[in-house]
Amino acid sequence: MPLIFLTFALCAVAADARAPEWRRLPSLPDHEGFAAPFAGVSHGVLLVAGGANFPHKKPWEGGQKFWYDTVFVLEQPDGVWQPAGRLLRPLAYGVCVTHNEGVICVGGGDAERHYADVFRLEWQRGRLVATPLPPLPTPLANACGALVGDTLYVAGGQAQPDAPRVLKAAWVVDLAARVPAWKPLPACPGAGRMLSVAASCDGAFWVIGGVDLVVTQGGSVERRYLNDAFRFDPGTGWRAIAPLPHALAAAPSPAAADAAGFVILGGDDGSQWLVAPDKHRGFSRQALRYDVRENQWAAVGELPAPRVTVPCVVWNQAWVVPNGEMRPGVRSPEVWAHILPKPE
């Protein structure tokens, strides 16, 4: 069966046979685009909700960051984005997954605080319907999460915007239960972490890389980029897997996965953390594939348009990256789709 978007011009194909093929979709109708929106699929249409940007001036120019409550819908890959409604409040930096024709939105924050709210968005006959679900045990943003069957896992993140430390905690909820309820998991090994990449593969939940926050002797808070990675199996718990070749955070999440492994699409390697935002050269273009059987990482080509702090969504047999950050303070309205080749 042919994969989607064959009517689109091919924008970039990496030479590596295992590398994803990339194609452009219609851009969102916002000049700046959004970082960290919620996104997913409901009854065959792509939904993108919320997010944050700097609409007037960039942060190095004294610009103010804005959070949004707008929801957009794209019914066909060659269609036009349309307004679909609004969230209960402006919101960004939460976890999102697609489950049973709805988009599950978990946590997130705004300019003032983080939230424990969990809700489901569904596109029903041309109308957006939002349904509340049991809240998280704590307010949470900048976490990662993925769906394994009907089970939603969430790990790491921050409880408050100014929290000097990040969480090691993880939670799980069975979305198919008659009365869904969040349950704690054993803490993720290693350091606390935010902006990690999650994955669902081989019946397990995976947490890869991220950022720890370290309070210095002088009282300042510094970032420590992580290259460790872990797998959680319901029967056996957490175990470490091969570390990344280098530290990495904030790549599109959940990772693009197939039966044999998953691919990390770029990310922030931390090498420019202290570079002034207006001098930043952009994020990593390298795609890294993890092979479950071999427990090893391999480079699989370069990305034409690397983005961070953005979901990765399965839609019509392709993975879609809707917007995200091009570099600190700079978003993009572009929407990119990639097709992963079958494993060798």
C-alpha positions as CSV (number, residue, x, y, z in Angstrom):
1,M,0.0,0.0,0.0
2,P,1.6,3.3,-1.0
3,L,2.3,5.8,1.8
4,I,0.7,9.2,1.9
5,F,1.6,12.6,0.3
6,L,2.9,11.1,-3.0
7,T,1.3,14.2,-4.7
8,F,3.7,16.4,-2.8
9,A,7.0,17.4,-4.2
10,L,9.8,15.6,-2.4
11,C,11.7,18.2,-0.4
12,A,14.6,16.2,0.8
13,V,15.7,12.6,0.8
14,A,18.8,11.6,2.8
15,A,21.3,9.3,1.1
16,D,21.1,6.7,3.9
17,A,18.6,4.0,2.9
18,R,17.3,4.0,6.5
19,A,16.7,7.8,6.6
20,P,13.3,9.3,6.5
21,E,11.9,11.0,3.4
22,W,10.6,14.5,4.1
23,R,7.6,16.4,2.6
24,R,6.1,19.8,3.4
25,L,2.4,20.1,4.4
26,P,0.5,23.4,4.5
27,S,1.8,25.8,7.1
28,L,-0.3,26.8,10.1
29,P,-2.0,30.2,9.6
30,D,0.2,32.1,12.0
31,H,3.2,34.2,11.0
32,E,5.4,33.1,13.8
33,G,4.2,29.5,14.4
34,F,4.2,27.8,17.8
35,A,6.4,26.0,20.2
36,A,5.1,23.0,22.2
37,P,1.5,22.9,21.1
38,F,-0.7,19.8,21.7
39,A,-1.3,17.8,18.5
40,G,-2.9,14.6,17.4
41,V,-5.5,12.9,15.2
42,S,-9.2,12.7,15.6
43,H,-11.5,10.9,13.2
44,G,-8.9,11.2,10.4
45,V,-8.1,15.0,10.8
46,L,-5.0,16.6,12.3
47,L,-5.5,18.8,15.3
48,V,-3.0,21.4,16.6
49,A,-3.9,23.3,19.8
50,G,-2.3,25.9,22.0
51,G,1.5,26.6,22.0
52,A,3.6,29.6,22.7
53,N,5.6,32.2,20.7
54,F,7.1,35.7,20.7
55,P,4.6,37.6,18.4
56,H,6.1,41.1,18.5
57,K,9.7,41.2,19.5
58,K,12.3,38.5,20.0
59,P,13.4,37.8,23.6
60,W,16.8,39.5,23.0
61,E,14.9,42.6,21.9
62,G,12.8,42.5,25.1
63,G,9.9,40.7,23.6
64,Q,7.2,39.1,25.7
65,K,6.3,35.4,25.3
66,F,2.6,34.7,24.6
67,W,0.6,31.4,25.2
68,Y,-2.4,30.5,23.0
69,D,-5.7,28.7,23.3
70,T,-6.5,28.4,19.6
71,V,-7.1,25.0,18.0
72,F,-6.6,24.4,14.3
73,V,-7.7,21.5,12.1
74,L,-6.4,20.1,8.8
75,E,-8.7,17.6,7.2
76,Q,-6.5,16.6,4.2
77,P,-2.8,16.7,3.6
78,D,-3.4,19.1,0.7
79,G,-6.1,21.0,2.5
80,V,-6.2,24.3,4.3
81,W,-5.9,24.8,8.1
82,Q,-9.1,26.0,9.7
83,P,-9.9,27.4,13.1
84,A,-11.6,24.6,15.2
85,G,-12.2,26.2,18.5
86,R,-10.4,27.1,21.7
87,L,-8.9,25.4,24.7
88,L,-10.2,26.2,28.2
89,R,-7.1,28.4,28.7
90,P,-3.9,29.3,26.8
91,L,-1.6,26.3,27.3
92,A,1.7,24.9,26.0
93,Y,4.6,22.5,26.9
94,G,2.3,19.5,27.9
95,V,2.3,15.9,26.8
96,C,-0.1,14.7,24.0
97,V,-0.9,11.4,22.4
98,T,-3.6,10.1,20.1
99,H,-6.0,7.5,21.5
100,N,-9.3,6.1,20.1
101,E,-10.1,9.0,17.8
102,G,-9.2,11.7,20.3
103,V,-6.2,13.7,21.4
104,I,-5.2,13.2,25.0
105,C,-3.6,16.5,26.4
106,V,-1.7,16.2,29.7
107,G,-0.5,19.1,31.9
108,G,1.2,22.1,30.3
109,G,1.6,25.6,31.5
110,D,1.2,29.3,30.8
111,A,3.0,32.4,31.8
112,E,2.0,32.1,35.5
113,R,1.9,28.4,36.4
114,H,1.8,24.7,35.4
115,Y,-1.3,22.6,35.5
116,A,-2.3,19.1,36.4
117,D,-5.3,19.1,34.0
118,V,-5.8,16.3,31.6
119,F,-8.4,16.4,28.8
120,R,-9.4,14.8,25.5
121,L,-10.0,16.7,22.3
122,E,-12.2,15.2,19.6
123,W,-13.4,16.5,16.2
124,Q,-17.0,15.3,16.0
125,R,-18.8,16.2,12.8
126,G,-17.1,19.5,12.3
127,R,-17.2,20.5,16.0
128,L,-14.5,20.4,18.6
129,V,-15.5,18.6,21.8
130,A,-13.3,18.7,25.0
131,T,-13.8,16.2,27.7
132,P,-12.0,16.4,31.1
133,L,-10.1,13.3,32.4
134,P,-8.6,12.6,35.8
135,P,-5.9,15.1,36.6
136,L,-2.3,14.3,37.2
137,P,-1.1,13.9,40.8
138,T,0.9,17.2,40.3
139,P,1.1,20.2,38.0
140,L,3.5,19.3,35.2
141,A,5.1,20.8,32.1
142,N,8.1,19.9,30.0
143,A,7.6,16.2,30.7
144,C,7.6,13.5,28.1
145,G,5.0,10.7,27.5
146,A,3.9,8.0,25.1
147,L,1.1,5.5,24.7
148,V,1.8,1.8,24.9
149,G,-1.4,0.1,23.8
150,D,-4.1,1.8,26.0
151,T,-1.6,2.7,28.7
152,L,-0.3,6.3,28.8
153,Y,3.1,6.9,30.5
154,V,4.4,10.3,31.6
155,A,7.8,11.0,33.0
156,G,9.9,13.8,34.3
157,G,9.2,17.5,33.8
158,Q,8.7,20.5,36.2
159,A,6.0,21.2,38.7
160,Q,6.3,25.0,38.4
161,P,7.9,27.3,35.9
162,D,10.5,28.6,38.3
163,A,11.3,25.2,39.9
164,P,15.0,24.9,40.5
165,R,15.0,21.2,40.1
166,V,13.3,18.8,37.7
167,L,11.4,15.6,38.5
168,K,12.4,11.9,38.4
169,A,8.8,10.8,38.9
170,A,6.8,8.8,36.4
171,W,3.1,8.0,36.3
172,V,0.8,5.7,34.3
173,V,-2.9,5.6,33.5
174,D,-5.0,2.9,31.7
175,L,-7.2,4.9,29.3
176,A,-9.3,1.8,28.6
177,A,-10.2,1.4,32.3
178,R,-13.8,2.0,33.3
179,V,-12.6,4.6,35.7
180,P,-9.1,5.7,34.6
181,A,-6.8,6.7,37.5
182,W,-3.2,7.8,37.5
183,K,-0.7,5.5,39.4
184,P,2.9,6.2,40.3
185,L,5.7,4.2,38.8
186,P,9.1,3.7,40.2
187,A,11.1,6.9,39.6
188,C,13.0,7.0,36.3
189,P,16.7,6.1,37.0
190,G,19.5,8.6,36.7
191,A,19.0,12.3,37.2
192,G,15.8,14.2,37.2
193,R,15.0,15.3,33.7
194,M,12.8,17.6,31.5
195,L,12.5,17.9,27.8
196,S,13.3,14.2,27.3
197,V,12.1,12.3,24.3
198,A,9.6,9.5,24.9
199,A,9.0,6.5,22.7
200,S,6.6,3.5,22.4
201,C,8.2,0.5,20.9
202,D,8.5,-3.3,21.5
203,G,5.7,-3.1,24.1
204,A,7.7,-0.8,26.3
205,F,7.9,2.8,27.3
206,W,11.2,4.6,26.6
207,V,12.8,7.8,28.0
208,I,15.7,9.3,26.2
209,G,18.0,12.1,27.1
210,G,16.7,15.4,28.4
211,V,17.9,18.2,30.7
212,D,18.6,18.2,34.4
213,L,18.8,21.4,36.4
214,V,21.7,21.9,38.8
215,V,21.8,24.6,41.5
216,T,25.3,26.0,41.8
217,Q,27.1,27.0,44.9
218,G,26.3,30.6,44.0
219,G,22.6,29.8,43.8
220,S,22.2,30.0,40.1
221,V,20.5,27.3,38.1
222,E,22.4,25.7,35.3
223,R,21.3,23.1,32.7
224,R,23.0,19.7,32.4
225,Y,22.2,17.9,29.1
226,L,21.8,14.2,29.4
227,N,22.7,11.3,27.0
228,D,21.4,8.4,29.1
229,A,18.3,6.4,28.1
230,F,16.0,3.9,29.7
231,R,13.3,1.4,29.0
232,F,10.3,0.5,31.2
233,D,8.5,-2.8,30.9
234,P,5.5,-3.4,33.1
235,G,6.8,-6.8,34.3
236,T,10.4,-5.9,35.0
237,G,10.5,-2.1,35.5
238,W,13.3,0.2,34.4
239,R,16.6,-0.7,32.8
240,A,19.2,1.3,31.0
241,I,19.8,1.0,27.3
242,A,22.8,2.1,25.3
243,P,23.5,5.8,25.9
244,L,23.1,8.3,23.0
245,P,26.2,9.2,21.1
246,H,25.9,12.7,22.6
247,A,23.6,14.6,24.9
248,L,20.2,15.5,23.4
249,A,17.0,17.1,24.5
250,A,13.7,18.5,23.3
251,A,13.6,16.6,20.0
252,P,10.0,15.9,18.6
253,S,8.3,13.5,20.9
254,P,7.1,10.8,21.0
255,A,9.8,9.5,18.7
256,A,9.0,8.1,15.3
257,A,8.8,4.3,15.9
258,D,8.3,1.1,14.1
259,A,8.5,-2.6,15.1
260,A,12.3,-2.7,15.2
261,G,13.2,0.7,16.8
262,F,12.7,4.4,16.8
263,V,14.3,7.6,15.4
264,I,15.2,10.7,17.3
265,L,14.7,13.7,14.9
266,G,17.5,16.2,15.7
267,G,17.2,17.9,19.1
268,D,19.2,20.3,21.2
269,D,22.7,18.9,22.1
270,G,23.5,21.6,24.5
271,S,26.6,22.8,22.7
272,Q,25.1,26.3,22.2
273,W,23.4,26.7,25.6
274,L,25.5,29.7,26.5
275,V,25.4,31.2,23.0
276,A,23.3,34.4,22.8
277,P,19.9,33.6,21.2
278,D,20.4,35.9,18.3
279,K,23.7,34.2,17.5
280,H,22.3,30.6,17.8
281,R,23.0,28.5,14.7
282,G,19.9,26.3,15.0
283,F,19.5,22.8,16.4
284,S,21.0,19.4,15.4
285,R,20.1,18.1,11.9
286,Q,21.1,14.6,12.6
287,A,18.6,11.8,12.8
288,L,19.5,8.9,15.2
289,R,18.0,5.5,15.0
290,Y,17.9,3.1,17.9
291,D,17.8,-0.6,17.1
292,V,16.0,-2.6,19.8
293,R,17.5,-5.9,18.9
294,E,21.1,-4.6,18.6
295,N,20.8,-2.1,21.5
296,Q,22.7,0.5,19.5
297,W,22.4,3.9,17.9
298,A,23.2,4.8,14.3
299,A,23.1,8.1,12.4
300,V,20.5,7.9,9.6
301,G,20.8,11.1,7.6
302,E,20.1,14.8,8.1
303,L,16.9,16.7,8.6
304,P,15.9,19.5,6.2
305,A,14.2,21.5,8.9
306,P,15.2,20.6,12.4
307,R,12.7,21.6,15.2
308,V,12.6,21.2,18.9
309,T,9.9,21.5,21.6
310,V,7.2,20.0,19.4
311,P,5.1,16.8,19.2
312,C,5.5,14.1,16.6
313,V,2.2,12.7,15.4
314,V,1.3,9.7,13.3
315,W,-1.1,10.7,10.5
316,N,-2.0,8.6,7.5
317,Q,1.0,6.3,7.9
318,A,3.5,9.2,8.2
319,W,5.0,11.1,11.2
320,V,4.2,14.8,11.3
321,V,6.1,17.6,13.1
322,P,3.8,20.6,13.3
323,N,5.8,23.8,14.0
324,G,8.4,23.9,16.8
325,E,11.4,26.1,17.5
326,M,14.0,26.8,14.8
327,R,16.3,28.3,17.4
328,P,15.7,29.9,20.9
329,G,12.9,32.4,20.6
330,V,12.2,31.7,16.9
331,R,9.3,29.4,15.9
332,S,8.2,28.2,12.5
333,P,4.6,27.8,11.1
334,E,5.9,25.1,8.8
335,V,4.5,21.5,9.1
336,W,6.7,18.7,8.0
337,A,5.9,15.0,7.4
338,H,8.3,12.1,7.2
339,I,8.0,8.5,6.1
340,L,10.2,6.0,7.8
341,P,11.4,3.1,5.6
342,K,10.9,-0.5,6.6
343,P,13.7,-1.9,8.7
344,E,16.3,-3.9,6.9
